[in-house]
């Protein structure tokens, strides 16, 4: 692990492996395989370097997860396929489906296979585990070096990565002549033979050797193919089908987290599956689909190994090539480490260029002059001094800014500073606001702007003497001189039309067309609004909210309501001229809730009644819908400029639009969401809304949306010190020029990502400064300026850059960049661009920062070791690689959501959290440690919770103990559990309480209510669930983590050569 | 003569008809030489308590081009059961129901006393009356309150099954749905956007088979008698709703900044009202009642901008072509009026404001549809309140005095053709054998549509004698005219009233005296005045006056007696004696003079002049002046300044105004309080007498006149002074500088006028009367120029002096 962090140099083998393994190590160490390593190594290296190895290790650990192995064999083919995809591009995605199909059959057979493999696994390990023992193994697997900086497994890597040619030769037999394909083939044949010959168990061992044998021949060629081949198979195939069966056979305990498994020797014999062979064949066919790792429990285990074991004969070649999933960098581990290392102490922002803890870590922030990472996170806290350097590194310089972020109760919200009538003190030239970095000179009579170096006079009323260090003596009394974030009260000059804003208002616009009425939505909403109106956001300790409310309903026409308090009954005003909209009334439309409560209540009572008999199915959006039905390709683009224009007007008027959609057909989210998007609003989408199932979700979202604190009519501007410049902005807002981000509304969840570029040389000494100023109207109608300052370091060494990066932020930026890109470019181009950029970043590191090592090694900077896995998740997301079942609306919706996500949200969105519920003792109060999002990690005797910020699944293994089923679902057996259940029964037992408590706490963490879906293993809904197991191959053709890592390695090697 | 006067009166009472000539010149040439055209004033629905309608349908002439209705003038062969049409001479079989007729068993329509008869059509379901209120909310609080009260009052006067609707407007236009429970619902339209009828109906949801629950199914009122739309509901159902709605009616809430007029979308509101009825109840009697408190200031039909500093157009602006919005607005309202007329609905305009409200532009809405036009200063005046209440008065049968969707058809015998009509009607463009090629008024048709009528609505109908000179009519021949008025009675029945009249032909050369004696100068004056006013709508004022003068001179020339070179010898026979006097007052009347009247006022006056019956029209032309004194009972006196005496009380009725004027002494006595002393009770009675008489007039008249009680030296005395003939001051007329400011003297004295006429006639007779003459002497011209405010300089005109 250490290695990883150190980024560069560790020698391939030892170091990397250790590092990597770090996590696994324990497991490895325990494993007997250590002896084997050497041999295995050789062998592996030859054929499929890193990857091959990995599988074995996996296996070794896997023992318990025996299931994995079998799968692996089967998967092998798949793996190839996956590679193929990469090599060929997206094209291959197509085939994937077929692969899957095949996978299944394969898997089942495997399941049947005895545990034998387990034994074999150890063996495998040994071979691999050269000196470094387990560590090495992993490293090899990783060939690609998943591990941080160090690229451990030199030899294997080399081989593995080796040029495809070798593969080709080897692969002859395989259909997949493609680079990747060849590898697997090459390996496969040998392996298979070997394995085939060997008994189930023996085969495993034999496999490695075979692999090695392969390697030798293949050595010339890169291990690319091999790697992929094996990996995929191992993980993908074995995973699903095999694993489960295996599990079944194996005792539940096996399901333990990887770590534990590791430690344990090959516990349970993984069931070997002869069936794996078929899997192989499949591969040959060219179809590899299997994305899932076989061993759920074992996560890491060397599927390959197990496979080997299981596989009797021919198919086996692959296994050896696999990378051990446990050997490649694990997000779970990284998160866990960061939590342990940095979660305990507060993060003090006083020091320039400090990398904050990960978003997944709970930590407190002490503002000592720089904005809290809750407000601003950067891709790198060390900015290259020159643009050349920046270009070389290709690391995007971006900041993810969440100006109104909510703070934990322990942290104080920004102080409000009132500079009186003259307004906030600013630099005369660049208009930057007073901040801790401003330099006071001439005894305090003047100050030099830290952004533009302009020297300004200090106004008399602001004058203060300096102490001996040159600081103002009142520096610590003034938030704007000592804190990173604070607020100024704005003067009338900062208000639209030079008039102080009137209190903001919420207008509820309710669809009352037939569908909405029939679904019960209208009644539900009206009921809810009655109570919800008491909870409008209010400022500070205000007794009641200053926000006024208005109501509109619509179907084909719009109905406005006059709810003036003096009226005996509400008045409805229908506007039919939808082509030329106007507000038909002035007085009584927007009212204070408490004053007009009686009328409002009467209105809300009547709305559902009034339209109860409506036959009106048409809504005002209808024309847009029809216009959009054609040309799917362009559908993703907003269809009409009308909404754009409308949105701009909204922004100009300070009107923020939130959209709640309840479509049961295509509604063209892309078009409709333009308005919320540009006005800083939110889109909520509830497909096929049914009151019974979705009401909680909708109401919860509505409550949160209505109650959240919002800034209105906001303008944001990011100023930087000389040398860099904000050039691009991502998020939900509108820009009428190149610098001002206009937001009709901005809530605590909305994030703006800003990209910077050099326009001059930076100075290491002075660093770089960012100042984000947000002018907004508070809930109470007060005009304010919120200022966030952040100082960054500048570096002349690339190593510094790589050492101070934040992958989560990077992913946030890249995802937003790519998601915007799909509007204008083909998805494939966008994907390729992403991959290329990632490869360049890593290649640059390898070239400039890592110590010399074999080209076959994949060396990742410690800070970016998760980049490939995360990037792969981005690439596989619905927007960039939509599956057949993903509608255009869904894509648009997701795209729209991601645009304003913060780092924590993108992190979990792209790499969902998978929490085993039954593994840790019920009594433990803490959240169970997450496991990697791979089918391999699922054990059919357990229950898992998966969440990504939008979705929440409860996966129930087929062999879950009856007692558990009973205590959670109140039914007596697995088969009686209703698939798709969305509410857990409220039961008075520890497990039920704990699970429901966990679900509640997860929901509380997210800005949107996550509807629970209970998924049973082997149920049709499981497909949906598997979509979120992002380390596996996806149904839509997305590569598995391992495959992608191999591919990335190949790309890097190409760049380096 | 007495006989003719009786004849005329009898005819008027029985048939509601007054002809300018009661003996007709028998050839086209002679007829044209009579100067005053052969014409009549027809009051189609004249109240006839003694005439119960017959409950069957009329018998029509079978000739398709004729279809005249069986009448007392037809020759009947009782034996053959045949009748001959007296218009086309077609012989027709009586229908089976008439088999029993004989000389002694005649149906009513064959009896001479039933020259006017009314049939009730039993076919078809009765249609409910429809009242659509279109209410301006840009009013002062007081005004709005008063208006709301008036409206609520009117609801109580409507028959329970009448359909009512409510549209309010200000900056926006709101169409209120009346059948809602628990919530008041309205459709809102932008006041600036012109919408087509189709759009309006779409937006109101009238084009669809509407919601089942609301039983709103527009159209086909015949099939579903009480069908209604959501916006028009039977009053008995929504009485409470509507009362509440009116009660909650607020002033237009949109802020009006200083220096601005409120934005008032009258044009769109009216357009929506028209569109609403058009879509729901075409060809059913309906009354759109527009209440407005100011000029339309936005959208189609706007009359003036919202900047207060820019005043609303005046005659001066119009003359200078400075009225920016006038043409466009007029076009808008004309379009609406024509559509309304096509659908058989009528539009009332109740405009109450101190300034003009755009009646000039909107007048066609009332004029073409037979609607009422009421102009007042405020809704909070008895003038408006009582006028409005009077709309809902009932006749001896308890029916509203209103009729809807009437068509008037005129049939003539072949020597005559109909040249046109002037009144609250539109042409139906029905060509036929009896349509003249020359048009007088609205011509080119033999049928007119009159969407709204009351028992006093009167049309002027003009004819042309087409018989050629060389085709003499046999002695004793009679020309006949039949007026057929089909209408929807306020009891919702369809009815047909038929009036058939006949007059003798006379040869103008041999029997001029007969013709002369049968001249009805009152009817002639009104008919000529209508022609003049009709022309004035489209022609320059001076041209009209000149035309009138010329007609007068020609008439005098034709029928006057005079000794050569002796102007004083000029005489007119009794049947013509009053005519010049009428013309004199007509020339000074607000119908032809726009000086000192706003365009709105002119429109208002002309509107009423074109629809009132003969008596009222004459009052309008020549106001009536009564004098009250201790010397005897009240007596009519000359409308002359000489009638203003210190010990008299004067009561003047100009139709639009009732003025009570106390002479100087009387005023002093009253001030001294003699009326309160028992010994001077006779004075009290004297003071009371004109008040009582005025009340009597006030009670009967529609619209309610402005009631002015003033005395010598009172500021309001000007109303009297402006009307009387300035005989006492006419010597001053020629003083420099006085003329322009003294409206009293406008037009010169009647004596002067008559003197001029006689002089003029004599001159004309001596020389050849030519247009050159008229121009050269130019009093018609110059004299008038003066009254055109600023253009004239007649005082300096040598021509005038030379005449005098």
Interface residues (C-beta under 8 A of the other chain):
Chain A: X557 X559 X560 X567 X568 X569 X570 X571 X572 X573 X574 X575 X576 X577 X580 X582 X584 X585 X586 X587 X588 X602 X603 X606 X609 X610 X613 X614 X615
Chain B: X172 X174 X180 X182 X183 X184 X185 X186 X187 X188 X189 X190 X193 X195 X199 X202 X203 X204 X205 X211 X212 X213 X244 X248 X250 X253 X254 X255
